[in-house]
């Protein structure tokens, strides 16, 4: 279970590490993916599918929130 958390965190850091100045949308996407993955993993009792679905849903929600913050 802990390994999955580290894998999600590493992927999120890699995704945002390529740009010099990440937008709020980029930060929201990465943060949402990490938080969603952790929540999905916890809710489903360590299910890989739950982690993946949670990370995807979190990334979408975080991206949307970040995009709205970038517009302000």
C-alpha positions in Angstrom: 0.0 0.0 0.0 2.8 2.4 0.9 4.6 1.6 -2.3 1.5 2.7 -4.3 1.5 6.0 -2.5 5.1 6.6 -3.4 4.6 5.7 -7.0 1.7 8.1 -7.3 3.7 10.9 -5.7 6.7 10.2 -8.0 4.5 10.4 -11.1 3.0 13.6 -9.9 6.4 15.1 -9.3 7.6 14.0 -12.7 4.6 15.5 -14.4 5.1 18.9 -12.9 8.9 18.8 -12.7 9.3 19.4 -16.5 8.1 23.0 -16.5 9.9 25.9 -15.0 6.9 27.8 -13.8 3.9 25.4 -13.3 0.5 26.9 -13.5 -2.1 26.6 -10.9 -3.8 24.1 -13.2 -0.6 21.9 -13.3 -0.3 22.1 -9.5 -4.0 21.3 -9.0 -3.7 18.3 -11.4 -0.7 16.8 -9.6 -2.1 17.5 -6.1 -5.5 16.1 -7.0 -4.0 13.0 -8.5 -2.0 12.3 -5.3 -4.8 13.0 -2.9 -7.3 11.2 -5.0 -5.1 8.2 -5.3 -4.5 8.0 -1.6 -8.2 8.4 -0.9 -9.2 5.9 -3.5 -6.7 3.4 -2.1 -7.9 3.9 1.4 -11.6 3.7 0.6 -11.3 0.5 -1.3 -8.9 -1.2 1.2 -5.8 -1.1 -1.0 -7.3 -1.9 -4.3 -5.2 -0.9 -7.3 -8.3 -0.1 -9.3 -9.5 2.2 -6.5 -6.2 4.0 -6.5 -6.2 4.5 -10.2 -9.8 5.7 -10.3 -9.2 8.0 -7.4 -6.1 9.4 -8.9 -7.9 10.0 -12.2 -10.9 11.7 -10.6 -8.6 13.7 -8.3 -6.5 14.9 -11.3 -9.6 16.0 -13.2 -11.1 17.8 -10.2 -7.7 19.4 -9.3 -7.2 20.5 -12.9 -10.6 22.2 -13.0 -10.0 24.0 -9.8 -6.6 25.1 -10.8 -7.8 26.3 -14.2 -10.5 28.5 -12.5 -7.8 29.9 -10.2 -5.6 30.7 -13.2 -8.4 32.7 -14.7 -8.6 35.1 -11.7 
